[in-house]
Amino acid sequence: MKVLDLFCAHGHAFEGWFGSEDDFQGQLARGLVQCPMCGNAEIRKGLSAPRLNLHTPSGAAVTSSQATADSDMTPQAMQAAWLHVARQIMARTEDVGPRFASEARRMHYGEIEERAIRGQATPEQTAELLDEGIAVLNLPLPEAAKESLQ
């Protein structure tokens, strides 16, 4: 199994696991390798460090990534945290698509029961909702949050 450090055209870093270099190149050529943050398929390989199993004096196994981890969040850790939050949002909200503005209004004015929704609204619709005192948040969700990663 080859573990590769990969980067998209926007600089997001992520890890990919492949059976071989040919497997990676084949998946890349078919557009199957995409950034989990933004969905970009323009991917390049970075330098990958080997995975080492280190042992502490007490004999407990520690992986090389755990050995170098500290309290500061790395960009990769922040990306992973963001994907986790995005997946939670996807799992706990109803997608109303382009009906977002009308559904938000109907809830605000008590016409329907309130529930957690997400969807699409134009910048004009968003401004109108905010002018009416309806709290909305523009939150672009990465495609990777919409499905499980393999």
LUMKOLKOL-257584 format. One line per 10 residues: number of its first residue (from 1); their letters; for each residue x, y, z of N, C-alpha, C. Coordinates in nm, 3 decimals. Layout:
NUM	A	X,Y,Z,X,Y,Z,X,Y,Z ~ ...
This chain:
1	MKVLDLFCAH	0.085,-0.118,0.000,0.000,0.000,0.000,0.090,0.124,0.000 ~ 0.062,0.216,-0.092,0.136,0.342,-0.097,0.052,0.451,-0.033 ~ 0.111,0.524,0.060,0.045,0.637,0.123,0.114,0.761,0.069 ~ 0.036,0.848,0.001,0.093,0.966,-0.063,0.039,1.093,0.001 ~ 0.127,1.191,0.013,0.085,1.325,0.053,0.048,1.397,-0.076 ~ -0.076,1.445,-0.084,-0.126,1.507,-0.206,-0.166,1.651,-0.179 ~ -0.165,1.732,-0.286,-0.201,1.873,-0.276,-0.288,1.909,-0.396 ~ -0.391,1.988,-0.373,-0.474,2.035,-0.484,-0.419,2.169,-0.534 ~ -0.479,2.220,-0.640,-0.434,2.346,-0.700,-0.451,2.463,-0.604 ~ -0.536,2.448,-0.501,-0.559,2.555,-0.404,-0.470,2.541,-0.281
11	GHAFEGWFGS	-0.383,2.441,-0.281,-0.289,2.424,-0.171,-0.339,2.341,-0.055 ~ -0.459,2.284,-0.065,-0.507,2.197,0.042,-0.427,2.067,0.040 ~ -0.381,2.024,0.156,-0.304,1.901,0.169,-0.392,1.789,0.221 ~ -0.374,1.670,0.167,-0.448,1.554,0.214,-0.368,1.429,0.182 ~ -0.410,1.319,0.236,-0.340,1.192,0.222,-0.422,1.098,0.135 ~ -0.354,1.024,0.048,-0.422,0.924,-0.034,-0.353,0.789,-0.021 ~ -0.431,0.683,-0.020,-0.379,0.546,-0.009,-0.409,0.474,-0.139 ~ -0.306,0.417,-0.199,-0.320,0.351,-0.329,-0.245,0.219,-0.327 ~ -0.291,0.124,-0.410,-0.227,-0.006,-0.418,-0.089,0.000,-0.479 ~ -0.068,0.097,-0.569,0.060,0.111,-0.636,0.066,0.247,-0.703
21	EDDFQGQLAR	0.180,0.281,-0.759,0.194,0.405,-0.834,0.103,0.402,-0.956 ~ 0.094,0.286,-1.022,0.005,0.273,-1.138,-0.141,0.295,-1.098 ~ -0.179,0.244,-0.981,-0.315,0.264,-0.931,-0.342,0.413,-0.911 ~ -0.248,0.484,-0.849,-0.262,0.629,-0.829,-0.275,0.700,-0.963 ~ -0.184,0.671,-1.056,-0.185,0.739,-1.186,-0.315,0.710,-1.263 ~ -0.362,0.586,-1.255,-0.487,0.549,-1.322,-0.607,0.624,-1.266 ~ -0.615,0.630,-1.134,-0.725,0.702,-1.070,-0.717,0.852,-1.100 ~ -0.595,0.905,-1.101,-0.575,1.046,-1.131,-0.620,1.077,-1.274 ~ -0.583,0.992,-1.369,-0.620,1.011,-1.509,-0.771,1.005,-1.530 ~ -0.840,0.924,-1.450,-0.986,0.913,-1.462,-1.060,1.018,-1.380
31	GLVQCPMCGN	-0.988,1.108,-1.315,-1.052,1.213,-1.236,-1.112,1.165,-1.105 ~ -1.063,1.051,-1.056,-1.117,0.994,-0.933,-1.050,1.048,-0.808 ~ -0.936,1.113,-0.822,-0.865,1.168,-0.707,-0.901,1.316,-0.700 ~ -0.970,1.354,-0.593,-1.013,1.492,-0.574,-0.983,1.538,-0.433 ~ -0.964,1.668,-0.420,-0.939,1.728,-0.289,-1.065,1.713,-0.203 ~ -1.052,1.660,-0.081,-1.169,1.646,0.006,-1.221,1.780,0.057 ~ -1.141,1.886,0.048,-1.185,2.016,0.096,-1.266,2.091,-0.009 ~ -1.219,2.089,-0.135,-1.284,2.174,-0.236,-1.327,2.098,-0.360 ~ -1.293,1.970,-0.370,-1.332,1.892,-0.485,-1.246,1.911,-0.608 ~ -1.140,1.988,-0.597,-1.051,2.014,-0.711,-0.980,1.885,-0.751
41	AEIRKGLSAP	-0.975,1.858,-0.883,-0.912,1.735,-0.932,-0.773,1.760,-0.988 ~ -0.723,1.881,-0.977,-0.586,1.912,-1.022,-0.493,1.882,-0.904 ~ -0.444,1.759,-0.902,-0.372,1.707,-0.786,-0.225,1.684,-0.819 ~ -0.139,1.717,-0.724,0.004,1.686,-0.738,0.050,1.613,-0.612 ~ 0.153,1.531,-0.631,0.211,1.458,-0.517,0.313,1.548,-0.448 ~ 0.320,1.534,-0.318,0.424,1.599,-0.240,0.521,1.495,-0.190 ~ 0.619,1.539,-0.115,0.713,1.446,-0.054,0.644,1.373,0.060 ~ 0.657,1.244,0.064,0.595,1.164,0.170,0.702,1.106,0.259 ~ 0.681,1.118,0.388,0.773,1.057,0.484,0.728,0.913,0.509 ~ 0.821,0.824,0.530,0.782,0.686,0.560,0.713,0.680,0.695
51	RLNLHTPSGA	0.625,0.585,0.710,0.559,0.564,0.839,0.647,0.473,0.923 ~ 0.682,0.522,1.040,0.769,0.447,1.129,0.694,0.414,1.256 ~ 0.710,0.294,1.304,0.655,0.259,1.435,0.768,0.274,1.536 ~ 0.749,0.369,1.625,0.849,0.395,1.729,0.796,0.343,1.861 ~ 0.885,0.305,1.948,0.843,0.256,2.079,0.898,0.350,2.185 ~ 0.814,0.378,2.283,0.857,0.459,2.396,0.933,0.369,2.492 ~ 1.006,0.426,2.588,1.078,0.341,2.683,0.987,0.242,2.756 ~ 0.861,0.275,2.773,0.770,0.183,2.842,0.723,0.071,2.750 ~ 0.755,0.081,2.620,0.717,-0.022,2.526,0.589,0.007,2.451 ~ 0.521,0.117,2.485,0.397,0.152,2.414,0.432,0.201,2.274
61	AVTSSQATAD	0.361,0.151,2.176,0.386,0.191,2.037,0.335,0.332,2.013 ~ 0.412,0.410,1.940,0.375,0.546,1.903,0.407,0.560,1.755 ~ 0.311,0.605,1.674,0.340,0.625,1.533,0.420,0.752,1.515 ~ 0.486,0.765,1.399,0.568,0.883,1.375,0.485,1.010,1.375 ~ 0.360,1.001,1.326,0.276,1.121,1.326,0.237,1.160,1.468 ~ 0.214,1.063,1.557,0.183,1.094,1.696,0.305,1.149,1.767 ~ 0.422,1.102,1.731,0.544,1.145,1.797,0.572,1.292,1.770 ~ 0.530,1.342,1.654,0.557,1.481,1.620,0.440,1.573,1.651 ~ 0.327,1.516,1.693,0.210,1.599,1.721,0.231,1.681,1.846 ~ 0.178,1.805,1.843,0.180,1.887,1.963,0.048,1.960,1.971
71	SDMTPQAMQA	0.034,2.054,2.063,-0.095,2.119,2.086,-0.134,2.213,1.974 ~ -0.043,2.255,1.888,-0.077,2.342,1.776,-0.144,2.260,1.666 ~ -0.251,2.311,1.610,-0.319,2.240,1.502,-0.245,2.266,1.371 ~ -0.214,2.159,1.302,-0.151,2.170,1.171,-0.258,2.206,1.068 ~ -0.220,2.253,0.950,-0.321,2.277,0.846,-0.403,2.152,0.816 ~ -0.338,2.037,0.818,-0.412,1.912,0.792,-0.514,1.885,0.901 ~ -0.477,1.912,1.026,-0.570,1.891,1.137,-0.687,1.988,1.128 ~ -0.661,2.112,1.089,-0.769,2.209,1.073,-0.861,2.167,0.959 ~ -0.805,2.117,0.849,-0.888,2.070,0.738,-0.974,1.953,0.781 ~ -0.915,1.861,0.855,-0.991,1.746,0.904,-1.104,1.791,0.997
81	AWLHVARQIM	-1.075,1.888,1.083,-1.177,1.939,1.175,-1.289,2.007,1.096 ~ -1.253,2.086,0.995,-1.354,2.153,0.913,-1.441,2.050,0.841 ~ -1.381,1.946,0.784,-1.460,1.842,0.718,-1.553,1.773,0.816 ~ -1.507,1.750,0.938,-1.591,1.688,1.040,-1.712,1.777,1.070 ~ -1.688,1.906,1.089,-1.798,1.999,1.116,-1.893,2.005,0.997 ~ -1.839,2.011,0.875,-1.923,2.017,0.756,-2.010,1.892,0.745 ~ -1.954,1.776,0.775,-2.033,1.652,0.770,-2.143,1.653,0.877 ~ -2.113,1.709,0.993,-2.215,1.720,1.097,-2.329,1.811,1.052 ~ -2.295,1.921,0.987,-2.398,2.012,0.935,-2.484,1.939,0.832 ~ -2.420,1.866,0.743,-2.493,1.792,0.639,-2.587,1.689,0.703
91	ARTEDVGPRF	-2.540,1.621,0.806,-2.619,1.515,0.868,-2.736,1.570,0.950 ~ -2.723,1.692,1.001,-2.823,1.745,1.094,-2.913,1.853,1.034 ~ -2.905,1.873,0.903,-2.990,1.973,0.838,-3.060,1.911,0.719 ~ -3.171,1.971,0.682,-3.246,1.928,0.565,-3.209,2.017,0.447 ~ -3.177,1.957,0.334,-3.143,2.033,0.214,-3.272,2.071,0.142 ~ -3.303,2.201,0.141,-3.423,2.249,0.073,-3.389,2.312,-0.062 ~ -3.261,2.305,-0.098,-3.217,2.352,-0.230,-3.251,2.498,-0.256 ~ -3.304,2.527,-0.375,-3.332,2.666,-0.412,-3.452,2.725,-0.338 ~ -3.524,2.643,-0.260,-3.637,2.694,-0.181,-3.592,2.754,-0.048 ~ -3.461,2.768,-0.028,-3.409,2.811,0.102,-3.473,2.941,0.151
101	ASEARRMHYG	-3.474,3.044,0.068,-3.526,3.176,0.111,-3.673,3.166,0.150 ~ -3.753,3.098,0.070,-3.896,3.089,0.102,-3.919,3.005,0.227 ~ -3.845,2.895,0.243,-3.860,2.812,0.364,-3.817,2.889,0.489 ~ -3.707,2.964,0.480,-3.661,3.043,0.595,-3.765,3.147,0.634 ~ -3.826,3.212,0.534,-3.930,3.311,0.562,-4.051,3.245,0.628 ~ -4.095,3.134,0.575,-4.213,3.066,0.629,-4.188,3.026,0.775 ~ -4.068,2.981,0.807,-4.036,2.947,0.947,-4.034,3.073,1.033 ~ -3.971,3.178,0.982,-3.956,3.302,1.058,-4.093,3.362,1.094 ~ -4.186,3.355,1.000,-4.317,3.414,1.022,-4.419,3.315,1.082 ~ -4.371,3.199,1.126,-4.456,3.104,1.197,-4.552,3.025,1.110
111	EIEERAIRGQ	-4.532,3.026,0.980,-4.622,2.953,0.890,-4.596,2.802,0.893 ~ -4.472,2.766,0.923,-4.437,2.624,0.936,-4.347,2.608,1.058 ~ -4.334,2.485,1.104,-4.251,2.457,1.220,-4.104,2.479,1.187 ~ -4.032,2.535,1.283,-3.888,2.558,1.262,-3.813,2.426,1.259 ~ -3.712,2.420,1.173,-3.623,2.305,1.162,-3.491,2.354,1.104 ~ -3.389,2.274,1.115,-3.257,2.310,1.062,-3.255,2.282,0.913 ~ -3.232,2.388,0.835,-3.230,2.373,0.689,-3.102,2.429,0.631 ~ -3.073,2.386,0.509,-2.964,2.441,0.429,-3.011,2.441,0.285 ~ -2.949,2.523,0.203,-2.988,2.529,0.063,-2.914,2.641,-0.006 ~ -2.967,2.682,-0.120,-2.903,2.787,-0.198,-2.990,2.912,-0.198
121	ATPEQTAELL	-2.923,3.027,-0.191,-2.989,3.156,-0.202,-2.895,3.250,-0.277 ~ -2.953,3.336,-0.357,-2.872,3.435,-0.428,-2.825,3.539,-0.327 ~ -2.723,3.617,-0.363,-2.681,3.725,-0.273,-2.795,3.823,-0.243 ~ -2.881,3.847,-0.341,-2.994,3.937,-0.321,-3.093,3.878,-0.221 ~ -3.123,3.748,-0.235,-3.215,3.682,-0.141,-3.158,3.684,0.000 ~ -3.027,3.659,0.010,-2.963,3.660,0.141,-2.974,3.798,0.206 ~ -2.949,3.903,0.128,-2.959,4.040,0.180,-3.102,4.071,0.225 ~ -3.202,4.026,0.148,-3.341,4.049,0.185,-3.376,3.977,0.315 ~ -3.330,3.854,0.328,-3.356,3.779,0.451,-3.296,3.851,0.572 ~ -3.172,3.896,0.558,-3.107,3.967,0.668,-3.180,4.097,0.700
131	DEGIAVLNLP	-3.227,4.169,0.597,-3.304,4.293,0.618,-3.433,4.265,0.695 ~ -3.492,4.148,0.677,-3.615,4.111,0.747,-3.587,4.058,0.887 ~ -3.461,4.051,0.925,-3.426,4.002,1.058,-3.416,3.851,1.067 ~ -3.403,3.786,0.953,-3.392,3.641,0.948,-3.244,3.606,0.944 ~ -3.197,3.536,1.045,-3.054,3.503,1.055,-3.019,3.393,0.955 ~ -2.925,3.422,0.869,-2.874,3.324,0.773,-2.722,3.331,0.774 ~ -2.661,3.223,0.734,-2.516,3.215,0.729,-2.475,3.156,0.595 ~ -2.394,3.229,0.521,-2.340,3.179,0.396,-2.225,3.086,0.431 ~ -2.244,2.957,0.407,-2.147,2.858,0.447,-2.123,2.759,0.332 ~ -2.023,2.786,0.248,-1.997,2.692,0.138,-1.946,2.560,0.194
141	LPEAAKESLQ	-2.016,2.453,0.161,-1.979,2.321,0.210,-1.905,2.245,0.101 ~ -1.791,2.186,0.134,-1.716,2.110,0.034,-1.791,1.986,-0.009 ~ -1.774,1.947,-0.135,-1.840,1.827,-0.187,-1.808,1.704,-0.103 ~ -1.686,1.700,-0.049,-1.645,1.584,0.030,-1.730,1.567,0.155 ~ -1.794,1.674,0.201,-1.878,1.664,0.319,-2.011,1.597,0.288 ~ -2.043,1.587,0.160,-2.173,1.534,0.120,-2.173,1.383,0.107 ~ -2.056,1.322,0.119,-2.048,1.176,0.107,-1.934,1.127,0.195 ~ -1.934,0.999,0.221,-1.826,0.944,0.303,-1.701,0.927,0.219 ~ -1.587,0.947,0.281,-1.459,0.929,0.212,-1.418,0.783,0.221 ~ -1.353,0.735,0.120,-1.304,0.597,0.116,-1.155,0.595,0.142
